[in-house]
């Protein structure tokens, strides 16, 4: 049974940090500015886009005070392109650090603002699966020399969190070899 290190994050903690990602909303109310602990947002004017953290956008959405604009990468064509490229290229495609959590939250809270939200959710899950297989196959062949060439750019928060315990044990093992 593994013990949890202080540097390990739970799935809920990763989701919580994703809620600070900025999204665009189109408010249907007027308000100068809102001063919050994380920053100042607004002004809010009907039909004029405003950038707010995801957590604030979901609150406004639940209250019927805005529409959430899905990010440019969250559309069927863009996601299909990412899937095709992920399958043939060894390099991870550039996606937002919290793409999995963002997509899940937007598909949950902003369904009526999205075109074919269930298809988008499935495509993001396919990307996650393809990238997971790519990570697993890349780690299977690791040896001490291979560690020099490991490239893990463009991993998402959840992917990094899954890898963290493994990579920590690899580094610990590597350091123990030199003691």
Secondary structure, DSSP 8 states (H G I E B T S, - for coil): -----TT---HHHHHHHHTTSEEEEEESS-EEEEEETTEEEEEEBTTBEEEEEHHHHHHHHHTT-EEEE--TT-SHHHHHHHHHHHHH-SS-----TTHHHHHHHHHHH-GGGSSSHHHHHHHHHHHHHHHHHHHHHHHHT--TTGGGG---TT--HHHHHHHHHHHHHHHHHHHHHT-
